[in-house]
């Protein structure tokens, strides 16, 4: 695969998933998610996908510290309705990492390991997103603001050319490079764009 190498350099999210252990998928139920994983699922890499990844990274760190995140032990709430803005895109990324879903997720195995009814949109919270560790009832509000990491000024005119189908091959390639440059800066300094507050 040909892709920006920084995908491999972004901090991974280590998880423990007892269901995967029982079903023989991963030894000890331990594995990890990378930024590359969510880019593959989303089909692209942008400030929204990166933002979803880094809010999960920082929010889950605040709940689990140095422990592995336990999939199925995290409830996620979003202030936006599912149909609004990029809430669905962010929800998909966070769902992939935490296992939390609204109604479509796994219904459980012998009364355990259910993943549905753990993600809520249009929630009555005072932040864009809230993560709750169910085993401890600890919650954190997470805020994402990438405005401090500005795109290269050359990106906008190149984007217009690309969207109009008049960009040269060189301009097309340069636009993608500049686009990913901003994403890389977001991913490599998540604390610059994410604020976490304990509820």
Buried (B, 14 or more C-beta within 10 A) or exposed (E): EEEBEBBEEBBBBBBBBBBBBEEEEBEEBEBBBBBBBBBBEBEEBBBBBBBBBBBBBBBBBBBBEEEBBBBBBBBBBBBBEEEEEBBBBBBBBBBBBBBBBBEEBEEEEEEEBBBBEBBBBBBEBEBBBBBBBBEEEBBBBBBBEBEEBEBBEEBEEBBEBBEEEEBEEEBBEBBBEBBBBBBBBBBBEBEBBBBBEEE
